[in-house]
Amino acid sequence: MRKFIVLAAIAASLTVAACNTVEGAGKDVSSAGQAVSDTAKDAK
């Protein structure tokens, strides 16, 4: 679990660093949320 949290934090920091605008950050968060939703639907 600890490794997952560390990897998630690294991924989040890289994603935020890659965004130059607030709009870009919003799109990235939206994409991540969509991926989680899709994975949850597949797991059903």
Residue, then its C-alpha position, 0 to 999 in steps of 0.5 A: m500500500r505504501k508503494f502505491i501511495v508513493l507512486a501515486a504522489i510521484a505520478a500526480s507531481l509529474t502530471v501537475a508539472a506537465c500542465n502549464t495552465v489551470e485548464g490543462a490541470g483540469k483536463d488531466v484530473s478529468s482524464a484520470g477520473q474517467a480512467v478510474s470510472d472505466t476501471a471500476k465498470d470493468a471490475k463489476 
